[in-house]
Amino acid sequence: MLSDLLTPASLRAAALAALPGAAVFAVDHDLNLLLCDGPALATHGYDPEKMVGRPLADVAPAPAYAELAPHYRAALAGELRSFEHSSSDGERWYWTHIAPLKDGGEIVGAVAVSQDITVRRHADDELRAVTTRFETAFAAAPIGMTLVGVDGSFLRCNQALCDLLGYTEEELLALTFQDITHPDDLDIDLSHVQRLLDGEAADYTMEKRYVTKAGRLVWVLLAASLVRDDDGAPTHFISQIKDITETRRMEEKLRQLAEHDAVTDLLNRRRFEDELVRQVGRCNRYGETACLLILDVDDFKGVNDQFGHRVGDAALQQVALVLDERLRATDLVARIGGDEFAALLPGVTAAEAVGVAEEVRTAIEALRIGSGARRAHLTASIGLKTLDGHTTDEDSAFVAADRAMYEAKANGRNRVQIAGG
């Protein structure tokens, strides 16, 4: 049995109080107010007691009455109406539902429930604005942008990405990022993706290669982040993809210039010394063996003086070609000075290295540089030093091989000399 406090009137009041932006109205067939109640009325300066019994046209602002009256009349004719509308000053937004008010089967009036939805409308407007800005940025971005499913499938792709990869958006939507990622870059990319899915990171950036529709490789800078729903479940990735192919090409060119000799395209002295340090370290730590060769073109100054520097450069290039052709792909060859070359032969014995050095010396001796009757005749002196676990450091090894090369010159040139032999 209900207490005195839980009467229909008190329950109605409690229900309305729980909806601070709500108001209830009832009108008769002449649109006179039979009921008006709700906390929203007081908020906007209306006194419900002074409104009941008066025509709706007298208590509502003229613009509001002109908008609402047709809906009330439709309800009085038996229709249900639900709609959104603004206040007369445009500052507030309301959702209103109007239904027929029946006594038995007879329509005796219309009842309306109105709820202030201004906050929601502003949120919706902001969301639409944000969505519009995103759509504009997505479509017009000068770099590739894509939405990717958690399985790697492309969900949306902008035109910049399509242009970069040579696919239409429809073609990309039938692929996954795994399909177009270079195999050598896929594992590290997938490991980043897994860290995002596991919640270990919010985003990641990496350089990677894509294979275009035409089969060309492009280097990109990929920045990806994971989007989750309100429950924290992953929904998709947002990725930005910048073409850095030309940057990588320039970096490689600069690295080539920094590590290679401009005349012969062999390694330069600095890079060769770095590799020699590593080889001596492996000899000491793992017991590897190797041989260091230092080669100097005999009387190269005479070649330059007699034939000119252009022929001199051609002579150096031919010596470099002999070394490149006679040595293995695992051997390192460098030009370390004006007419001085060095070679590092891992995993060979002194006898094997001498055999290689003799082949190189013989091939250089057979070279004839220039054209016509005047051709330069080259020879070379070669010093050789064995590297093993007893080699103390790279400097002493270099000095020993260099000294052996000068001994070869002192002993008549055009010969191979083993350090200490």
C-alpha positions as CSV (number, residue, x, y, z in Angstrom):
1,M,0.0,0.0,0.0
2,L,1.4,3.4,-1.0
3,S,2.4,5.9,1.7
4,D,1.0,9.4,1.7
5,L,4.3,10.6,0.2
6,L,4.0,8.1,-2.7
7,T,0.8,9.5,-4.3
8,P,0.5,9.9,-8.1
9,A,1.1,13.6,-7.7
10,S,4.2,13.3,-5.7
11,L,5.5,10.5,-8.0
12,R,4.9,12.8,-11.0
13,A,6.8,15.6,-9.2
14,A,9.7,13.3,-8.3
15,A,9.9,12.1,-11.9
16,L,10.0,15.6,-13.3
17,A,12.6,16.7,-10.7
18,A,14.8,13.9,-11.9
19,L,14.8,15.5,-15.4
20,P,16.1,19.0,-14.9
21,G,15.7,20.0,-18.5
22,A,12.2,18.6,-18.9
23,A,8.7,20.1,-19.1
24,V,5.2,18.6,-19.6
25,F,2.3,20.4,-21.3
26,A,-1.3,19.4,-22.0
27,V,-3.7,21.3,-24.2
28,D,-7.4,21.0,-25.1
29,H,-8.8,21.2,-28.6
30,D,-8.6,25.0,-28.5
31,L,-4.9,24.8,-27.5
32,N,-5.7,26.1,-24.0
33,L,-3.2,24.9,-21.4
34,L,-4.6,22.2,-19.2
35,L,-1.3,21.4,-17.5
36,C,2.2,22.7,-17.5
37,D,4.9,21.5,-15.2
38,G,8.5,20.6,-14.9
39,P,11.8,22.2,-13.6
40,A,12.7,23.6,-17.0
41,L,9.9,26.2,-16.7
42,A,11.2,27.8,-13.6
43,T,14.7,27.7,-15.1
44,H,13.5,29.9,-17.9
45,G,11.4,32.2,-15.7
46,Y,7.9,30.7,-16.3
47,D,5.3,30.2,-13.4
48,P,3.3,27.1,-14.2
49,E,0.3,28.2,-12.0
50,K,-0.1,31.4,-14.0
51,M,0.1,29.5,-17.3
52,V,-2.6,26.9,-16.8
53,G,-6.0,27.9,-18.3
54,R,-4.5,30.4,-20.7
55,P,-4.2,29.9,-24.5
56,L,-0.9,28.5,-25.6
57,A,-0.6,31.5,-28.0
58,D,-0.6,33.9,-25.1
59,V,2.2,32.2,-23.0
60,A,4.5,31.0,-25.8
61,P,6.7,33.4,-27.8
62,A,5.2,34.0,-31.2
63,P,7.9,32.1,-33.2
64,A,7.7,29.1,-30.8
65,Y,3.9,29.1,-31.1
66,A,4.0,29.2,-34.9
67,E,6.3,26.2,-34.9
68,L,4.6,24.1,-32.2
69,A,0.9,24.7,-32.9
70,P,0.8,22.5,-36.1
71,H,2.2,19.6,-34.1
72,Y,-0.3,20.0,-31.4
73,R,-3.1,20.1,-33.9
74,A,-1.7,17.0,-35.6
75,A,-1.8,15.2,-32.2
76,L,-5.4,16.3,-31.7
77,A,-6.1,14.6,-35.0
78,G,-4.6,11.4,-33.7
79,E,-1.0,11.6,-34.8
80,L,2.3,11.2,-32.9
81,R,4.9,13.8,-33.4
82,S,8.6,13.8,-32.3
83,F,11.0,16.5,-33.4
84,E,13.9,18.8,-32.4
85,H,13.5,22.6,-32.3
86,S,15.3,25.6,-31.0
87,S,14.2,28.3,-28.6
88,S,13.0,31.6,-30.1
89,D,16.4,33.2,-29.4
90,G,18.3,30.2,-30.9
91,E,20.2,29.6,-27.7
92,R,18.6,26.4,-26.6
93,W,17.6,23.2,-28.3
94,Y,14.7,20.8,-27.3
95,W,13.4,17.4,-28.2
96,T,9.6,17.3,-28.0
97,H,7.2,14.4,-28.3
98,I,3.5,15.2,-28.7
99,A,0.8,12.6,-28.4
100,P,-3.1,12.5,-28.3
101,L,-4.6,12.7,-24.8
102,K,-7.5,10.2,-24.7
103,D,-10.4,9.6,-22.3
104,G,-11.5,6.1,-23.1
105,G,-11.3,6.1,-26.9
106,E,-12.0,9.8,-27.3
107,I,-9.3,12.4,-28.0
108,V,-9.8,15.1,-25.4
109,G,-6.5,16.9,-25.8
110,A,-2.8,16.6,-26.6
111,V,0.1,16.1,-24.2
112,A,3.7,17.1,-24.9
113,V,7.0,16.2,-23.2
114,S,9.9,18.5,-23.9
115,Q,13.5,17.8,-23.0
116,D,16.4,20.3,-23.2
117,I,19.1,18.8,-25.4
118,T,21.3,21.8,-25.8
119,V,24.4,20.1,-24.4
120,R,23.9,17.1,-26.7
121,R,23.3,19.3,-29.7
122,H,26.5,21.3,-29.0
123,A,28.4,18.0,-28.6
124,D,26.9,16.7,-31.8
125,D,27.8,19.9,-33.6
126,E,31.4,19.7,-32.3
127,L,31.6,16.1,-33.3
128,R,30.4,17.0,-36.8
129,A,32.9,19.8,-37.0
130,V,35.7,17.5,-35.9
131,T,34.6,14.8,-38.3
132,T,34.4,17.4,-41.1
133,R,37.9,18.6,-40.3
134,F,39.2,15.1,-40.2
135,E,37.6,14.2,-43.5
136,T,39.0,17.4,-45.1
137,A,42.5,16.7,-43.7
138,F,42.3,13.0,-44.6
139,A,41.3,13.7,-48.2
140,A,43.6,16.7,-48.9
141,A,46.7,15.6,-46.9
142,P,49.8,15.8,-49.0
143,I,51.1,12.5,-47.4
144,G,49.4,9.1,-47.4
145,M,46.8,8.5,-44.8
146,T,44.9,5.3,-44.2
147,L,42.6,3.5,-41.7
148,V,43.7,-0.1,-41.2
149,G,41.7,-2.9,-39.5
150,V,43.3,-4.9,-36.7
151,D,43.8,-7.7,-39.2
152,G,45.9,-5.4,-41.4
153,S,43.2,-4.8,-44.0
154,F,42.9,-1.4,-45.5
155,L,39.6,0.3,-44.6
156,R,40.1,3.7,-46.1
157,C,42.9,5.3,-48.1
158,N,43.4,8.8,-49.3
159,Q,44.5,9.9,-52.8
160,A,48.1,10.6,-51.7
161,L,48.6,7.0,-50.6
162,C,47.0,5.7,-53.8
163,D,49.3,7.9,-55.9
164,L,52.4,6.7,-53.9
165,L,51.6,3.0,-54.3
166,G,50.0,3.1,-57.8
167,Y,46.8,1.4,-56.7
168,T,43.2,2.8,-56.7
169,E,41.5,2.9,-53.3
170,E,39.2,0.0,-54.4
171,E,42.3,-2.1,-55.2
172,L,43.9,-1.3,-51.8
173,L,40.7,-2.1,-49.9
174,A,41.1,-5.7,-51.2
175,L,44.6,-5.9,-49.8
176,T,46.3,-5.9,-46.4
177,F,49.4,-3.9,-45.4
178,Q,51.2,-7.2,-45.1
179,D,50.6,-7.8,-48.8
180,I,52.5,-4.7,-49.9
181,T,55.2,-4.5,-47.2
182,H,58.7,-5.6,-48.2
183,P,59.4,-9.1,-46.7
184,D,62.5,-7.9,-44.9
185,D,60.5,-5.2,-43.1
186,L,57.4,-7.2,-42.2
187,D,58.5,-8.8,-39.0
188,I,59.6,-5.6,-37.2
189,D,56.3,-3.9,-38.4
190,L,54.2,-6.8,-37.0
191,S,56.1,-6.6,-33.7
192,H,55.2,-2.9,-33.4
193,V,51.5,-3.7,-34.2
194,Q,51.5,-6.4,-31.5
195,R,52.8,-4.0,-28.9
196,L,50.0,-1.6,-29.7
197,L,47.4,-4.4,-29.5
198,D,48.9,-5.6,-26.2
199,G,48.7,-2.1,-24.7
200,E,52.4,-1.7,-24.4
201,A,52.6,1.4,-26.6
202,A,50.1,4.0,-27.9
203,D,51.8,4.5,-31.3
204,Y,55.0,3.7,-33.2
205,T,57.1,5.2,-36.0
206,M,59.4,3.3,-38.4
207,E,61.0,3.5,-41.8
208,K,59.9,0.7,-44.1
209,R,59.6,-0.3,-47.7
210,Y,56.4,-0.8,-49.7
211,V,56.2,-2.6,-53.0
212,T,54.1,-0.6,-55.4
213,K,51.7,-2.0,-57.9
214,A,54.4,-1.7,-60.6
215,G,56.8,-3.7,-58.4
216,R,58.9,-0.7,-57.5
217,L,60.3,-0.2,-53.9
218,V,59.4,3.0,-52.1
219,W,60.8,3.9,-48.7
220,V,58.3,5.5,-46.3
221,L,58.2,6.9,-42.8
222,L,55.2,5.2,-41.1
223,A,53.5,6.7,-38.0
224,A,50.7,4.5,-36.7
225,S,48.4,4.7,-33.7
226,L,45.6,2.4,-32.4
227,V,42.0,3.5,-31.9
228,R,40.0,1.7,-29.2
229,D,36.2,1.8,-28.5
230,D,34.7,2.9,-25.2
231,D,35.3,-0.5,-23.7
232,G,38.9,-0.5,-24.6
233,A,38.7,-3.0,-27.5
234,P,40.9,-2.2,-30.5
235,T,38.9,-1.1,-33.5
236,H,41.4,0.1,-36.1
237,F,44.7,1.9,-36.8
238,I,45.3,5.4,-38.1
239,S,48.5,5.5,-40.2
240,Q,50.3,8.5,-41.8
241,I,52.7,7.5,-44.5
242,K,55.4,9.9,-45.9
243,D,57.4,9.1,-49.0
244,I,61.2,9.3,-48.0
245,T,62.5,7.5,-51.0
246,E,64.5,10.5,-52.3
247,T,65.8,11.2,-48.8
248,R,67.0,7.6,-48.4
249,R,68.6,7.9,-51.9
250,M,70.5,11.0,-50.9
251,E,71.5,9.5,-47.6
252,E,72.9,6.5,-49.4
253,K,74.7,8.8,-51.8
254,L,76.3,10.8,-49.0
255,R,77.2,7.5,-47.3
256,Q,78.8,6.4,-50.5
257,L,80.8,9.6,-50.8
258,A,81.8,9.4,-47.1
259,E,83.0,5.8,-47.3
260,H,84.3,5.4,-50.9
261,D,87.1,6.8,-53.0
262,A,85.9,9.2,-55.7
263,V,88.3,8.0,-58.4
264,T,88.1,4.2,-58.0
265,D,84.8,3.8,-56.1
266,L,86.7,1.5,-53.7
267,L,86.4,1.9,-49.9
268,N,88.4,4.8,-48.6
269,R,91.1,4.6,-45.9
270,R,88.8,5.6,-43.0
271,R,86.2,2.9,-43.8
272,F,88.9,0.3,-44.4
273,E,90.6,1.0,-41.1
274,D,87.2,0.6,-39.3
275,E,86.9,-2.9,-41.0
276,L,90.5,-3.7,-40.1
277,V,89.7,-2.9,-36.4
278,R,86.7,-5.3,-36.5
279,Q,88.8,-8.1,-38.1
280,V,91.6,-7.8,-35.6
281,G,88.9,-8.0,-32.8
282,R,87.5,-11.2,-34.3
283,C,91.0,-12.7,-34.6
284,N,91.6,-12.0,-30.9
285,R,88.2,-13.1,-29.7
286,Y,87.3,-16.0,-32.0
287,G,90.7,-17.1,-33.2
288,E,89.9,-16.2,-36.9
289,T,92.8,-15.7,-39.4
290,A,93.1,-13.2,-42.2
291,C,95.7,-11.5,-44.3
292,L,96.3,-7.8,-44.9
293,L,97.8,-6.7,-48.2
294,I,99.3,-3.3,-48.9
295,L,99.8,-2.6,-52.7
296,D,101.7,0.4,-54.1
297,V,102.0,1.2,-57.8
298,D,105.7,1.4,-58.7
299,D,106.8,4.8,-60.0
300,F,103.3,6.2,-60.3
301,K,104.7,9.7,-60.2
302,G,106.5,9.0,-63.5
303,V,103.2,7.8,-65.0
304,N,101.5,11.1,-64.0
305,D,104.5,13.2,-65.2
306,Q,104.8,11.4,-68.6
307,F,101.2,10.8,-69.5
308,G,99.2,13.3,-67.4
309,H,96.8,13.0,-64.5
310,R,93.9,11.8,-66.7
311,V,95.9,8.7,-67.7
312,G,97.1,8.5,-64.1
313,D,93.5,8.3,-62.9
314,A,92.7,5.7,-65.6
315,A,95.7,3.7,-64.3
316,L,94.4,3.7,-60.7
317,Q,90.9,2.7,-62.0
318,Q,92.4,-0.3,-63.8
319,V,94.4,-1.4,-60.7
320,A,91.1,-1.2,-58.7
321,L,89.4,-3.3,-61.4
322,V,92.2,-5.9,-61.2
323,L,91.8,-6.1,-57.4
324,D,88.0,-6.3,-57.6
325,E,88.1,-9.1,-60.2
326,R,90.8,-11.2,-58.5
327,L,89.5,-11.0,-54.9
328,R,86.4,-12.7,-53.4
329,A,83.1,-10.9,-52.6
330,T,83.9,-11.4,-48.9
331,D,87.3,-9.6,-49.3
332,L,87.6,-5.9,-48.7
333,V,89.5,-3.6,-51.1
334,A,90.3,0.1,-50.6
335,R,92.4,2.9,-52.0
336,I,94.2,4.3,-48.9
337,G,96.4,6.9,-50.6
338,G,97.5,8.4,-53.9
339,D,98.7,5.2,-55.5
340,E,98.4,2.9,-52.5
341,F,95.7,0.2,-52.1
342,A,94.9,-2.2,-49.3
343,A,93.0,-5.5,-49.2
344,L,91.7,-7.6,-46.3
345,L,91.3,-11.3,-46.9
346,P,89.4,-13.1,-44.1
347,G,89.9,-16.8,-43.5
348,V,93.0,-17.4,-45.6
349,T,96.5,-18.7,-44.9
350,A,99.7,-16.8,-45.7
351,A,100.3,-19.2,-48.6
352,E,96.9,-18.6,-50.0
353,A,97.2,-14.9,-49.7
354,V,100.6,-15.0,-51.4
355,G,99.0,-16.8,-54.3
356,V,96.2,-14.2,-54.6
357,A,98.8,-11.4,-54.4
358,E,100.9,-12.9,-57.2
359,E,97.8,-13.1,-59.4
360,V,97.1,-9.4,-58.7
361,R,100.7,-8.5,-59.3
362,T,100.9,-10.4,-62.6
363,A,97.6,-8.9,-63.8
364,I,98.8,-5.4,-63.1
365,E,102.1,-6.1,-64.9
366,A,100.1,-7.0,-68.0
367,L,98.1,-3.7,-68.0
368,R,98.8,-1.1,-70.7
369,I,97.2,2.3,-70.0
370,G,96.5,4.9,-72.7
371,S,96.0,4.8,-76.4
372,G,98.2,4.7,-79.5
373,A,101.9,4.0,-79.3
374,R,102.4,5.7,-76.0
375,R,101.0,3.5,-73.2
376,A,101.9,3.4,-69.6
377,H,103.3,0.1,-68.3
378,L,102.5,-0.6,-64.7
379,T,103.9,-2.8,-62.0
380,A,103.1,-3.0,-58.3
381,S,104.9,-3.9,-55.0
382,I,102.8,-5.8,-52.4
383,G,103.4,-6.3,-48.7
384,L,101.5,-9.0,-46.8
385,K,100.8,-9.4,-43.1
386,T,99.0,-12.4,-41.5
387,L,96.4,-11.6,-38.8
388,D,95.6,-14.1,-36.1
389,G,95.0,-14.3,-32.3
390,H,98.5,-12.9,-31.7
391,T,97.9,-9.7,-33.6
392,T,98.0,-7.0,-31.0
393,D,96.3,-4.1,-32.8
394,E,95.4,-2.8,-36.2
395,D,98.1,-0.1,-36.3
396,S,101.0,-2.6,-35.8
397,A,99.5,-4.9,-38.5
398,F,99.2,-1.9,-40.9
399,V,102.8,-0.8,-40.2
400,A,104.1,-4.4,-40.7
401,A,102.3,-4.8,-44.1
402,D,103.4,-1.3,-45.2
403,R,107.0,-2.1,-44.2
404,A,106.9,-5.3,-46.2
405,M,105.6,-3.4,-49.2
406,Y,108.6,-1.0,-49.0
407,E,110.9,-4.0,-48.7
408,A,109.4,-5.4,-51.9
409,K,110.3,-2.0,-53.6
410,A,113.8,-2.0,-52.1
411,N,114.3,-5.6,-53.4
412,G,113.6,-4.6,-57.0
413,R,109.9,-3.7,-57.1
414,N,107.1,-5.7,-58.8
415,R,107.1,-8.4,-56.2
416,V,105.3,-9.7,-53.1
417,Q,106.9,-9.6,-49.7
418,I,105.6,-11.2,-46.5
419,A,106.1,-9.3,-43.3
420,G,108.9,-10.8,-41.2
421,G,109.9,-13.1,-44.1
